[in-house]
Amino acid sequence: MTLTEAARAARASRRSPAETAPEGAALTWLLAAYPLWWALGMGILAIPFVASVGAVRLLRRRSIAVPPAFGWWLLFLLTVTLSVANLGVDPPGTVAGSWFSNLPGATFRLGFYCCLTLIALWAYNLVAEGRYPRERLIRLLAWLFTVTVAGGLLGTFAGGFEYTSPVEALLPKSVAADGFVQSLVHPAAAQTMDFLGYETPRPAAPWGYTNTWGNNFAITLVWLAVAAFCLPLRKRWRVAATVLLAVSLVPAVYSMNRGLWLGLAAIAVFAALRLLISGRPAGMASLAGAGCAALLLVALTPLGTVAQTRLDNGHSDDGRAFSSERAAELVLSHSPVLGFGSTRKTLGSGESIAVGPTPECPRCGGRTLGGNGQLWQVLFAHGVAGTIAYLGFTLAVLWRFRSDHSAVGIAGSAVIGLSMLSMFYYNALVTPLLFTLLSYVLLAANRIPVPLRTSTE
């Protein structure tokens, strides 16, 4: 060994494990081990740690590549930051609060928006340079579909499953008892609701909420399809993926999540049109066949009865309409530019300000303005300026990559398009937005000539 080699070896031995780990390892661990983080009571709390690793890695770079349309996203972050100044404003008909009392919610959102931005920017630089294989990121997102289905089956057949996590046990009891904190650190298989006239569990694991579960189901299903049918894969794994898709119908239907059903239909139509435009009628026919098979499985089994029962009981429609209309009315009348910085609770309900929670109706009254969809949250909390920036980002991405008819191009655009539909009824923070931004990363990096072996390109 020469003196130079000995010096290099000595320097390497003094590096910390974080410095010697391959770039992107933290991102892999975040996605691959998410069931573990959930089981420990960390869940989304692991994201800031990975974001800090990404921030350090980015700061050590001589230059940072920025994906197309990223300026719109930075403009959105600016409006989120500026809107914090309006936290002390009390819109009429809402529960009064101070600037400081509204700060935790605003800090949570701004903090996670920044964390997800750092992770996405770091991931883009890694993938664009070929230092983090695109196939790996696609397969990790596909793996999360498997995780979502497993959590859905747990919630469907063992809806009462829950326990005190290690993180929860370490918290002071007064903190751990808070409902929002519970959603972060208390692993539970399902949310139990009674809108059908009897209590029924709706899958939530490992994402905390049923609506988040449904949103992530749709996003990750797209990448499962790409990983299983567009990347090199042994036949037995494709058969396993087909079986998984069939089994996934059970929790998808029992979640009684109409937003999920609508999203899946929209994805299928979008993908079919893109396949037709790109001159691949065989692919469109395969997609149509898969869709028909899924509908037949639902119609010819007890799943059809569950779906019809849910469609006949739209218990949340009136409350959602009231919250959406009130949010738009207040922000346009009292703070149109930057909104109110965070969500607010209404005094009562749409019928009367005297309506409030009761043992028989714990969800009555006190509607959260900005809590029933990403669009309404952005509009109410960050005003027209934030809404224009947010929509500008999604529209710019769709327009920029409208001609990418590869498997990744269609899948990535489908996820971005889904976000524009689901923003009317799903909130995106935290994990759905993470997976959407990672889909954007794959879409943006796909234009860079790094080899990606797929059977459709």
Secondary structure, DSSP 8 states (H G I E B T S, - for coil): --HHHHHHHHHHHTS-HHHHS-TTHHHHHHHHTHHHHHHHT-GGGGHHHHHHHHHHHHHTSS-----TTHHHHHHHHHHHHHHGGGTT---TTB----TTTTHHHHHHHHHHHHHHHHHHHHHHHHHHTTSS-HHHHHHHHHHHHHHHHHHHHHHHH-TT-B---HHHHHS-HHHHTSHHHHHHH--BSEEEE-TTSS-EEEE-TTSSSHHHHHHHHHHHHHHHHHHHHTS---HHHHHHHHHHHHHHHHHHHHTT-HHHHHHHHHHHHHHHHHHHHTT-HHHHHHHHHHHHHHHHHHHTSTHHHHHHHHHT--TTHHHHHHHHHHHHHHHHHH-TTTTTSS-EEBSS-SS-TT----SS-TTSS--EET-S-HHHHHHHHHHHHHHHHHHHHHHHHHHHTTT--SHHHHHHHHHHHHHHHHTTT---TTHHHHHHHHHHHHHHHTTS------TT-
